[in-house]
């Protein structure tokens, strides 16, 4: 199966590209969605997180309190590594299952979407890598409009990620999301027609 990677920094438009791919019938496996599934209430992943971090990162109904957990792991690199040691193997295993299911169902192509694909090196596992980019000032404005965060908090989140230029340097295809959605759609269509759909 022809499997490509998709990544992009926060507020650059990765989710919009995912919707466009799905609109053209290209299956997308989103690592963020899978990451939530593997720590769902009652799952082995949730139990492992509770063992490592305690009850304080869980809501009374047993659901993981992602905000509380985030506050712990973003302040402590060792805690973040401990969390990743629990969740990453579960995420990769689940994504492998999804790809196997798609292949068994006859899919010839798929896209795996993940924010940290370049940082983790997992982009090397795929036939190619598409990176969604936009100018920093547009990224910042979109993030402020979307999350309602302070300018300082928005900038801190942007600064915590690998620079867009470093991700673009690893890309097979760069999707420039500095314009409107119609312009982005044209680029996505060109990528699909050139690399994802057998002619």
C-alpha positions as CSV (number, residue, x, y, z in Angstrom):
1,X,0.0,0.0,0.0
2,X,1.2,3.5,-0.8
3,X,1.3,5.3,2.6
4,X,2.4,8.9,2.9
5,X,3.0,11.0,6.0
6,X,1.4,14.4,6.7
7,X,2.6,16.9,9.2
8,X,2.5,20.6,10.0
9,X,2.9,22.9,13.0
10,X,0.1,24.1,15.1
11,X,-2.5,26.3,13.3
12,X,-0.8,25.8,9.9
13,X,-3.8,23.8,8.4
14,X,-3.0,20.1,8.8
15,X,-6.6,19.4,9.8
16,X,-7.9,21.2,6.8
17,X,-5.7,19.1,4.6
18,X,-7.0,15.9,6.3
19,X,-10.6,16.9,5.5
20,X,-9.7,17.6,1.8
21,X,-7.9,14.2,1.5
22,X,-11.0,12.4,3.0
23,X,-13.2,14.4,0.7
24,X,-11.3,12.9,-2.2
25,X,-11.6,9.4,-0.8
26,X,-8.1,9.1,0.6
27,X,-8.1,7.4,4.0
28,X,-6.4,9.4,6.8
29,X,-5.2,8.0,10.1
30,X,-4.8,10.9,12.5
31,X,-2.3,10.2,15.3
32,X,-4.0,12.7,17.6
33,X,-7.3,10.7,17.4
34,X,-5.4,7.5,18.0
35,X,-3.6,9.0,20.9
36,X,-6.9,9.8,22.6
37,X,-8.2,6.3,21.9
38,X,-5.3,4.4,23.5
39,X,-5.9,6.3,26.8
40,X,-9.7,6.2,26.8
41,X,-11.4,5.5,30.1
42,X,-11.0,1.8,31.1
43,X,-8.2,1.1,28.6
44,X,-4.9,-0.5,29.4
45,X,-3.2,2.8,28.4
46,X,-5.3,4.8,30.9
47,X,-4.4,2.3,33.6
48,X,-0.7,2.7,32.8
49,X,-0.9,6.5,32.9
50,X,-2.7,6.3,36.2
51,X,0.1,4.0,37.6
52,X,2.7,6.5,36.4
53,X,1.1,9.8,37.2
54,X,-1.6,9.1,39.8
55,X,-5.3,10.0,40.2
56,X,-4.7,13.8,39.9
57,X,-4.6,13.6,36.1
58,X,-8.0,11.9,35.9
59,X,-11.5,13.3,36.1
60,X,-14.0,11.7,38.5
61,X,-15.6,9.8,35.6
62,X,-12.4,8.0,34.9
63,X,-11.5,10.0,31.8
64,X,-8.0,11.3,31.4
65,X,-7.8,15.1,32.3
66,X,-5.6,16.1,29.4
67,X,-5.1,19.6,30.7
68,X,-3.9,18.4,34.1
69,X,-1.6,15.9,32.5
70,X,-0.3,18.5,30.0
71,X,0.6,20.8,32.9
72,X,2.7,18.0,34.4
73,X,4.5,16.8,31.3
74,X,5.2,20.2,29.7
75,X,6.9,21.4,32.9
76,X,9.0,18.3,33.3
77,X,10.9,16.7,30.4
78,X,11.4,13.5,32.4
79,X,7.7,13.2,32.9
80,X,7.1,13.8,29.2
81,X,9.5,11.0,28.3
82,X,7.7,8.7,30.8
83,X,4.4,9.5,29.2
84,X,5.7,9.0,25.7
85,X,7.2,5.7,26.8
86,X,3.7,4.6,27.7
87,X,1.7,6.0,24.8
88,X,4.0,5.9,21.8
89,X,4.2,2.1,21.5
90,X,0.4,1.9,21.9
91,X,-0.2,4.6,19.3
92,X,2.2,3.0,16.8
93,X,0.6,-0.4,17.3
94,X,-2.9,0.9,16.8
95,X,-1.9,2.8,13.6
96,X,-0.3,-0.4,12.3
97,X,-3.6,-2.2,12.9
98,X,-5.5,0.6,11.1
99,X,-3.2,0.4,8.1
100,X,-3.5,-3.4,8.0
101,X,-7.3,-3.1,8.1
102,X,-7.3,-0.6,5.2
103,X,-5.0,-2.9,3.2
104,X,-7.3,-5.9,3.9
105,X,-10.2,-3.8,2.7
106,X,-8.5,-3.1,-0.6
107,X,-7.2,0.4,0.0
108,X,-4.2,1.2,-2.3
109,X,-3.3,4.4,-0.5
110,X,-3.5,6.1,2.9
111,X,-2.1,9.1,4.7
112,X,-0.8,9.0,8.3
113,X,-1.1,12.4,10.0
114,X,1.0,13.3,13.0
115,X,2.3,16.6,14.5
116,X,5.6,15.2,15.6
117,X,6.4,13.1,12.6
118,X,9.7,14.9,11.8
119,X,10.8,15.1,15.5
120,X,10.2,11.4,16.0
121,X,11.8,10.4,12.7
122,X,8.7,8.3,11.8
123,X,8.3,10.2,8.5
124,X,11.1,7.9,7.2
125,X,8.6,5.0,7.4
126,X,6.4,6.4,4.6
127,X,6.6,6.7,0.8
128,X,6.8,10.5,1.1
129,X,6.1,13.4,3.4
130,X,3.8,16.3,2.9
131,X,4.3,19.3,5.2
132,X,1.7,22.1,5.6
133,X,3.2,25.5,6.1
134,X,2.1,29.1,6.5
135,X,3.9,32.4,7.4
136,X,4.5,32.8,11.2
137,X,2.2,35.9,11.4
138,X,-0.7,34.0,9.9
139,X,0.0,31.0,12.1
140,X,-0.1,33.2,15.2
141,X,-3.3,35.0,14.1
142,X,-5.0,31.7,13.4
143,X,-4.0,30.3,16.8
144,X,-5.2,33.4,18.7
145,X,-8.5,33.3,16.8
146,X,-9.0,29.6,17.3
147,X,-8.0,29.1,20.9
148,X,-8.6,32.5,22.4
149,X,-5.2,32.3,24.2
150,X,-3.0,35.2,25.1
151,X,-0.4,36.3,22.5
152,X,2.3,35.1,25.0
153,X,0.8,31.7,25.4
154,X,0.3,31.3,21.6
155,X,3.9,32.2,20.9
156,X,5.1,29.8,23.6
157,X,3.2,27.0,21.9
158,X,4.6,27.9,18.5
159,X,8.1,28.2,19.9
160,X,7.8,24.7,21.5
161,X,7.7,23.1,18.0
162,X,10.5,22.5,15.5
163,X,10.7,25.4,13.1
164,X,8.5,25.1,10.0
165,X,11.6,25.5,7.8
166,X,13.2,22.4,9.3
167,X,10.1,20.3,8.6
168,X,9.8,21.7,5.1
169,X,13.4,20.7,4.4
170,X,12.4,17.0,5.0
171,X,9.3,17.3,2.8
172,X,8.6,15.6,-0.5
173,X,5.7,18.0,-1.0
174,X,5.2,21.4,0.7
175,X,1.6,22.6,0.9
176,X,1.5,26.4,1.3
177,X,-1.5,27.5,3.4
178,X,-0.9,31.2,3.3
179,X,-3.9,31.9,1.1
180,X,-7.5,30.8,1.0
181,X,-8.9,27.3,1.3
182,X,-9.5,27.1,-2.5
183,X,-5.8,27.6,-3.1
184,X,-5.0,24.9,-0.5
185,X,-7.5,22.6,-2.2
186,X,-5.8,23.0,-5.5
187,X,-2.4,22.0,-4.0
188,X,-3.9,19.0,-2.2
189,X,-5.6,17.9,-5.4
190,X,-2.3,18.2,-7.3
191,X,-0.6,16.1,-4.6
192,X,-3.3,13.4,-4.7
193,X,-3.3,13.2,-8.5
194,X,0.5,13.1,-8.7
195,X,1.4,10.8,-5.7
196,X,-1.6,9.2,-4.0
197,X,-4.0,7.9,-6.7
198,X,-2.8,5.4,-9.3
199,X,-3.5,6.7,-12.8
